[in-house]
Amino acid sequence: MVSAGQSVGLTVIVRVADPDPTLVAIALDAKADGVLVPYCEDSETIQRCAWKTYLHPLKGKAFKGCIDFRKIS
């Protein structure tokens, strides 16, 4: 559904079922443009979910370092 929406130019926001960082990561793995996390009742839950979006393994500086294989040799 994410790729179908993006193919027609829509910004796709995925609402996960629970405030679970693993579900946030799954939504980001599906290449969603954003994630809506319901039922966040304490700051610890919000921080854990936000941390998954900040340092997601497929995005950002961490990913660029992994694919730059020329640094190894």
C-alpha positions in Angstrom: 0.0 0.0 0.0 2.9 2.3 0.7 4.4 2.0 -2.7 1.0 2.3 -4.4 0.4 5.6 -2.7 3.8 6.9 -3.4 3.6 5.9 -7.1 0.8 8.4 -7.6 2.6 11.1 -5.7 1.0 10.8 -2.2 2.8 11.3 1.1 2.2 8.1 3.0 1.8 8.2 6.7 1.4 4.8 8.4 -0.5 4.4 11.7 0.9 1.6 13.7 -1.4 -0.5 16.0 0.5 0.1 19.2 3.3 2.3 20.5 5.9 -0.4 19.9 9.3 0.7 18.4 9.4 -2.6 16.4 6.2 -1.6 14.6 7.7 1.8 13.9 10.7 0.1 12.3 8.5 -2.2 10.2 6.6 0.9 8.9 9.9 2.6 8.0 11.2 -0.6 6.4 8.1 -0.4 4.1 9.4 3.1 3.1 6.6 5.0 4.7 7.1 8.8 4.7 6.0 9.1 8.3 4.6 7.1 11.2 1.7 7.9 13.5 2.1 6.3 16.9 -1.1 6.1 19.0 -1.6 5.7 22.7 1.7 7.3 23.8 1.0 7.8 27.5 4.5 8.4 28.9 7.7 10.0 27.8 9.7 6.8 27.8 7.4 5.3 25.1 7.7 8.4 23.0 11.5 8.4 23.4 11.8 4.7 22.4 9.6 5.2 19.3 11.4 8.4 18.3 14.8 6.8 18.7 13.7 4.2 16.1 13.0 7.0 13.6 16.2 8.9 14.3 18.6 6.0 14.0 16.8 3.7 11.7 19.2 1.2 10.1 18.2 2.0 6.5 18.6 5.7 6.7 21.0 8.4 7.6 24.8 8.5 8.3 24.9 4.9 9.5 23.6 3.6 6.2 25.9 5.7 4.1 28.9 4.4 6.0 27.8 0.8 5.5 27.5 1.1 1.7 30.8 3.0 1.2 33.0 -0.1 0.8 36.0 1.8 -0.4 36.8 2.9 3.1 37.6 -0.7 4.0 40.4 -1.3 1.4 
